[in-house]
Amino acid sequence: MDRRRLLTVSLGMSLGTTAGAAAMALTGCGKDDADATAIRLGDTVAESNPQIAAERYFGERLAALTDGAYDVKVYPNSTLGDPAKMNLQVRDGNLHMTKTLFASLTVFDKRLGVMSLPYAFARQDDLYIALLARLGRQLGNILEAQNFKVLAFFDSGARNVYNKKRPIRTPDDLKGLRLRVPQDTVAIDTFTTLGAVATPMAANEILPALQQGTIDGAENNPIFYVTNKHVGEATYWSWTRHQFGIDALLVSKKYFDGLSKKHQDAFVEAGFDAQKREWDLWAKETDNYVKQATDKGAKINDDVDVDAFRRAVKPIIDKNRIVYGDLLDLLPIV
């Protein structure tokens, strides 16, 4: 059994289905109607991002598993708002689904910031192994307590620094650079500690900020870098690999609990299938987008002193022990 199949099976055991009788907050919730119920799924990434393809595959699988009872409509490019807005709507039962960064969920429970800690995993496989076990179960439990149901963990790859001015080899190279970071205290603390001017903003604000010179750069994965057209503005890409990202595909628990058991199971199964599809797409597309970045003029730098970065940010992990508690014990390097 390969690691993707193993992770899918294990997450199925940890996330499970939770039947409930909550009142329905959305029109058409909880009814197995003959006509298809429209499900709105909001995301911030561009149309060409493989995560959007995986979300549409989720819709196909859900329709197939329910004899066409649901029609999932995916809204990319922050069409339905920024992460904060969509997450609140899903939590309150006013939007069916979203896919979001864990960093954007810390407003609901600070412990979820554990997934933003820098260099918490030495390799991507270490992250997968942790999600196979108690870490994945704990994250699912924390989110359920906040009225989110996790349907899948989407791979969002290694996050790296890119900017307009210079390659980044050591923490000293970050000093003075105005870098966009997610609206998350851990990310802000990380890059402030490294000497950058951490500038939190929503994903859809990055490109105009680069164009206007408000920021010098940002940090993210190669697919985001290319699909959001940042490569044309910030050509210095450095493989800092400071975080291996995982996003959450979420459905409103208020909505989910109002469904029949049969349809709850269909949502969960479609989530597992979408997760497998997303991981496969992400793995295949990453190398392709690195090549696209190079073809578009990116100066790729792999000469990064990762050990120096890891030493520099260790105090961030140490000072957050009280906040993250037992979750820190589930990280392989802590």
N, C-alpha and C positions, 0 to 999 in steps of 0.2 A: 504494500500500500504506500503510494507516494505521499509526501508531506502535505500536499494540498488536500488530498482525499482524507488523510488522517485528521487534519485540522477541521475539515468540514464535519466529520463524524463527531469529533470531540466537542465542537461548539454546539452541535445539535443537542448533545447530552447536557451541556451547561446552560444553554439559553432556553431550550424547551418551549412548550406552549403554556400559557397561563390563562385558563378560562376565567371569565368574570361576568358580572351583570351590571357593569357601570352604565349610567345613562348616556345616550348617544348625543354627541355635540355637533356632528356634521350631518348635513342633509343626506339621506339615503344610508346612514350608518346602520350596520347590524342586520340588514334585511337581505335574504337570499332572493332578490328580485329576478324576474325573468329578463328584464332589461339590464344591460351592463351598467354598473355603478362606476362613474368616473373617479379615479384616484389621482390626486395631484401630488407630484413628487418634485420638490424644489431642490436645486443645486446651484452652486456658485461658479463651477468650472465651465470652461468653454465647450461648445457643441462637439468639437473634435476630440475631446478628452475621452480615453477609453472607459472611464467610469460612467460616462453618459451611455455608452453602448451597453455596458453591463446593467444599467438601470432599465434600459428599454428591454433587455433580455428578461429581467425580472418581470416586467409587464407581460411579456409573451408567455412566460412559464405560468404566471398566476392565471392568465386567461385560459390556458390549456388545462390547468388543474381544476378549474371551477366551471368548465363548460361555458366560458365566455361571460361569467358573472361580473368581471371587473375589466375596466379599460384604464390602464395606467398611463397618465399623460406626464411626461418628463419636461420640466422647465429649467434649462441650463442658464448660464450667464447672469445669475442673480436676478432673473426676471421677477421672481416672487419676493425679492428683498435680500438683505445681507444675512449672514448666518444667525446673528442675534435675533432678528425678526422672525426668521423661519423656525428656529428652535423654540422660541416662545409660542408660536402658533401651533406647532406640533404638540408641545407639552400641554397646552390648554385645549387641544382638540379642535382647533380651527383650521388646521392644515393636516392632511393625511400623513405625508411622509417627507423626509428630507435626508440628505447625506451630508455629514458635517465633520469637521475636525474635532478631535477630543478637546483641543484648546478652547474651542468655542462653547464647550459644555461646562467649563469650570464655574460659570456663574451659578449653576444649579447645585454643584457639589465640588468643593475645592479639591477633593481627593482625586478627581479625574485629571488634574494637572500632572499626575504621576506619568502620564503618557507623553508629556512635553519635556520631561527632564532630559538634558543633553547627555549624550553618550551613555544612556541607560542600557543600551544593548550594543555589544561589540559587532554583531552581525545580524542580518535580517532573520536568519534561521533562529537565532536566540529569541527574537520577538515571537516568532511562530510557536516555539516550544513553550514559552511563557503563557501564550494565549490558549494553548492546549490544556493547560492545567488551571490552577486556582485563579490566576490573574484574569483570564477570560471570564470565568464564572463571577468573580467579584465585580468586574466592570459591568457585566450584565445586570447584576443585582442592584448596584448603585443606581444605574439608569432607570431600572423599573421602579425604584422608590420615588423617582422624579417624574413618573408618568411617561417614560419612553420605553418602547419595546425594541430591543436590538434584533434585527433580522440578519445582519451580516457585518463582518469586519472587512472593509475594503483596503487593499494594499495601496499606499500612496508613496511608496519608495523612500529612498534616502534623500533628506533635505540638505541642501548645499547653498553656499553663499555666492551670489553674483552681483557685480557692481560695474560702475562706469570707469573707475579710476585705476585699479591695479589688481594683479593676482593676489590671492590671500594664501600665504604659506604658514604664518604663525599668528598668534593672537595680536601681536604688535601691529600687524598689517591692517587690523580692523579699526585701530584707534582713529577717532574723528569721523569715520564714515557714517553717514545717515542711512540706516538700514530699516526698511519696513519689516515689522514683525507682526505675527498674529496678535489679536486683542486679548492677550493672555499674560498674566503676571510672571509666569515662569519664563516665557520667551523674552519678555522685556528684561527680566533680571539677568538672563543668560547673556544677552548681547551687551547690556550695560556693563556687566562684569568683565566682558572681553574687550571693553574699551570703545565699542561703537556707540553711536547716538541712536538708541532703539526708538523706532517710530511706529507705534501701533496704528494700523488702519485696516479696513476691510479689503478683501482681495480685489474687488472691482475698482478700487481707488488707486491701485499700484501703478498701472500704465500711465494715467495722466500725471501722477506725481513724479514718475521718472521723466516724462516728457517736459514737465515744467521745472525740473531741477529741485523739487521739494525734497526728494530723497536721492541718494547716490546708488542705492541698490536694494536687494531683498534677499530672501532665502526660501528655497523650495526645491521641488524635484524637476528633472529635465523636461518632463511632459508639460507641466504647468508653465515652465520657463518659455517653451516654444509656443504652445497653443494660446497663451495669453499675450504673445508678441513682445515679451520683455527682452528677448534676445536682440532685437533691433535697437534697444536703448541702453542695455547694460551688457557689454560684450565679454567682460572678464568673469569666467565661470571657474570656481575652485571646488574641488571635491572634499569639502570639509566633513561631510557625512556625520553631521552633529546630531541627527535624529533619524530613526527609521519610523516613518509615519504609518499610522493606521487610522482610517476614517470609519465612522459608524453609519450604517444604513438603518434609519430609524422609522418606525411607524408610531403614531400616537397610541399610547396604551389605552386611552379612553375610547378610541375608535376600535382598537383591536379587541378589547374586552367585550364589546357589544356584538361581535361576530359569532356565528355558530362555530362549534368545535371543528366541524369539517372545514370551514373557511379559514379558521385560525391555522390549522395544520397546513393548508395550502399556502398561506402567506409565509410560514416558516420554511416550507420546502422550496418555494420559489426563491426565498432569500439565500438558502444554501446553494442553490443552482447558480444564482447570480454571483455569489461569492467566488465560486470556482471559475466562472467565466471571467470575472474581473481580474483575478490573480493571473490567469493565463494571458489575458490581453495585456495586462501591465508588464509582465515579464517580456513578452514579445515586442512591445512597443517602446520600452525604455531605450534600448540600443538604437532603434530607429530614430528616436527623437534626439539623442545625443549626436547622431550623424547629421540630422537636420540642423541642429544648432551650429555645428561646425561649418556646414555649407552656407549658413546665413551670417557667418563671420565671427562666431563665438571663439574666444581664445581659451581653450580648455586647459586647466592646470590641475595635475594630479600630484604635484610636489607639495603636499600638505603635511605638516608635523602634527598628526592626530594626537600623539601622546602629549604634546604641549597644550593642545586645546583641552584634552581630558583633565590634565592637572589643573588648568586654569579655572574650570567650572566645577571642580569637586566641592568647593564650599557651598554651592547652590544645593546640591543633594544633601549635604550635611545639615544645612539650616532648615530644610523642609521635612526633617524626620518626624516632627510632631504633627505636621499637617497631614502627611500621607500614611503615617502609622504602619500598620501591618502590610499595606500594599508595597512598601519599599522592600520588604523582605522577599517579595516575589520577583524582584528584578535580579537578573543573573550577576550583575557586577557590583551590587551593593553589599 
